[in-house]
Amino acid sequence: MENQLMAHIKCLSGFFFRQPGHFWQLNPGNSKSMSSDQLPRCSVYVLVVLDGRIPVASELPLLLTQMGLLGLGFKRERRLDRATGTSHVSINNHRGLLGFWNTRAVETLTSLGALLLALVAVWHMASSSRSWMLYYGAETVLPALLWGSGSFQHWALSAVLFLPEMALYSLIALCGLSLKATLTTFAVADFFFAYLLLRMTAGFIVKAPRPARAFGALLAFTAIVVFAVLDDSPGWDTFELVSLLATATYYSATVLALIATIGITAALTAAALPRARHSRLTCGLAAVVFISTASNPLYLGWVLVPLVATLLVLTWRRVLGLRKTARISALVFGFAAAGLAARLPFSGLITKDTSTYAAPERALATALYYVRMLVERASTLSGFVSLVLMFALIIASALLSRHFIRKKSSSAALVATMGWMSPLITVCGAVGLGAVGTRYLQPLFYAPAIALVFIPALMRSRRSMARLPAWLPLVRKPVATISTAVIITLCCALAGAALFSESAGVETSIRCVDGWITAHNRPGAGGYWTIRGPKAYLANKSLLLQVDDHFNAYPWLVDRTDFNTRSVSFVVHDRSYPAPQLPPGIHPTHTTVVHCGRYTIQDFGSAILPVGPAATTPAPPVP
């Protein structure tokens, strides 16, 4: 009877399982194993432990009902409890499709977790005072102004062209979402792309099983999200820098390029790379360097200079060979030069070139400015915690750098060394060049966070599987795995619904101004920091002209064709920024004043306010 049963199992197993394996049957006092030449080729080990009182034939129904789980890669075990003399069956994960430690399951769970964290980060911004900067800030609405302008455009841009950011924004805008929904989707996508690049970096350089790499990327991304959640003020020129990743105009693509460049370069430093893999990595690095430099020359100071300095340090410590350092340095500088050359066709759009930003004579004032901003950020609890975490990550990167250099691990040493090298060179460069603006110091938060991808692998190497906590086998159950995925998916759905409901309506002040302008259909003017929010949500954006303090045209991050209108009929100002000076001979008599929340409209009734000529090289706005 047992032989017949085994023949049936052999037939069924051959139908379900296709890969080599073993089918084990252990009987008390007579243990034996049958290999794949005796039984069908199975993808799992099926362990059946009988207590000697249950006939083998009685196992057939239970085995057949669980055959589907076995096909998905779970291990069925019947265990004998010697204390009570009873047996029980358990289904444990064993490298299966849905198992917690399985490839697809781990990637699915960590990706869902990262998406949930991205939604939480953006929801925090949308529901806090940070929402004004995200949706209505004078500079963050640039993509909306670019996308919503007329067919003929003649833009005046800064030295940053925002090429990757505008490409992503355009793809999202093609979906037909509202302006706020588009900005929200862009913010979530930027955060999620940061996780994907961290996952790519972990996959390239962490020598550990896939779960350790996936959770390392999730840990690094969690640190980024924690920094973003600690940002809660409406201002943009503070040390609340990580939340700027949600915007298109504060160098989000350069931040993502920082992560990608470190990961790809670290992979290139590995020894004995296959030729095909080496070619793919080289092409990827060349593309990232070229596009990033063409879009934003700040990439040179954030990434390329610290990267070459890191390569030289590793060469000096004999972790890398001189030839490999020279090849990578030549590659990145060559394509960086090509990227700078690719900016020449856009020179007509750039109103202020990169070289004009440097002012070394302001170095001391710039250093004092950064110290003042640090003190201001540390004066709040959230700011103090954020700065402590930032410095802790930089110190941890330095310690990991020393550890990996001693181990002669080139890839890991490069990532860890960049964690302190990029912040150091970025701060020194910003102070030395007199670059005033906290947004220039974003690598202080991102570069050291990348080194966190190593933490799960390091913990795993120091702790054997036998010493894992007692609750871990419960987590590995398929029911727990599927339940976790369902719970995270539901949380993502709830967070997404809350986020997009938060971004459904336009702020009342903006809506009031736009409604009044649309109803009167007459051109008006206002300062840079005042009108760009209402202008972005206005149906006819050419009705609001951007002027400076002396009522001259101010061509900065705006369509120059707006200034074909030479006179306006009203002025918009708000309580944060004063109204521009009226043209000579114009007095605010017999005007109508309209109050729209934070905005005030001073209406002259007809287009009697002439707009002066624009400066040839307008200075960047100062809030």
Summary of the structure (lengths in Angstrom):
residues: 623
radius of gyration: 30.6
end to end distance: 88.4
largest distance: 111.2
contacts: 2060
relative contact order: 0.10
helix: 59%
strand: 10%
